Amino acid sequence: MTMYDPVTMAYPSATGSYVSTSQCPRNISVKNNGAGDSYGAPFHACVEYASGGSCNYWTKVNPGQWAYIATGVPYGTRFRIQILWDPGAFHSFKAVGDF
């Protein structure tokens, strides 16, 4: 068995950002669309605000579940979502966001 280090990916990219809207009042959430098979990994997600700093906190998101990864976010806030997953156990992950 080959062991891999967990991989962290930033979305939309390391230099881009999303903007919070009134669609999901003051919360940023993600859904793991995976089925739990080798192409639907559980993952951890966090929010990194464009204003600076590191991740707010890591939240585990299991396959088929929604999770809040930030609350109390003012409208118009720029941010990135970081996702941490284990490529040694899973080939990929699938996710959608609401913010």
Secondary structure, 3 states (H helix, E strand, C coil): CCCCCCEEEEECCCCCCEECCCCCCCEEEEEECCCCCCCCCCEEEEEEECCCCCCCCCEEECCCCEEEEEECCCCCCEEEEEEEECCCCCCCCCEEEEC
